[in-house]
Amino acid sequence: MIQLTVIKITGYGPWTLTLGSDREHEIQMLQASLYIQIQKLFSQKNGLVFLNRADEFIAITNGITLDDHIQIQKKLEESFDLKLSMSIGFGDSPYDANISAHNGKKSITKLNEEHNIYGFIDGKNESKITIMHLDVDNLTSKSSVMSPYEISFVISKLHAKMSEFFLTKKSLTFFMGGDNFMVITDSDYKKSAEEFIGIIKNEFNITLNCGIGTGKTARVAVKLATKSLDTIREIRDAGKEKPEIYEIA
């Protein structure tokens, strides 16, 4: 069981129009500042936030209560002259949790009307989350034959392919910057990782590394996934044959 929270700026389009035509730099700075604050507040509760679109964020919120959400929302309301909504959902897979959050907002199932919080709270603490942390093996070598923008183009195609593949597995994929991706995954994660790595090797001639971590909170799961990925790099850098997938038990 996984719990997700979708945080979204409400009335975003009309608000941007109040800034005039010379507004794009202000919008970009605001979005960056908002992301920093949302990430900070949820990570303090052992959650983790992913950029979904610049005006929308998805957080893994296992173990984070409704009262925690209310306190976070209060702090955001104090910090920004914007209206934000939160929609909480849970399910057996990341995709199902995402649908649950979406349905909670769509059906106007209010958990807290004053602070614009919708959806359904899991209320259980024993559930665990599994995260994949993937990167491109030795991407640096490509910079000798490709420009920065061309490398970004390849990464964008890889992200699209990864998102499409893992969505069929009811898993959610997020680009983390550089050549790093994270997948909030389902119970059959190793088989899915092996299949996807094989597809990318054949279609893109790219080798991926995949670290896997499981924990009761997002931060624990991500910490273990990153530690697993670091272990693959350490094995490679030691001149040994590296595994493509590694999971710290």
Secondary structure by P-SEA (a helix, b strand, c coil): cbbbbbbbbcaaaaaaaaaccccaaaaaaaaaaaaaaaaaaaaaacbbbbbccccbbbbbcccccaaaaaaaaaaaaacccbbbbbbbbccccaaaaaaaaaaaaaacccccccccccccccccccbbbbbbbbbbcccccccccccaaaaaaaaaaaaaaaaaaaaaacbbbbbccccbbbbbcccccaaaaaaaaaaaaaaccbbbbbbbbbcccaaaaaaaaaaaaaaaaaaaaaccccccccccc
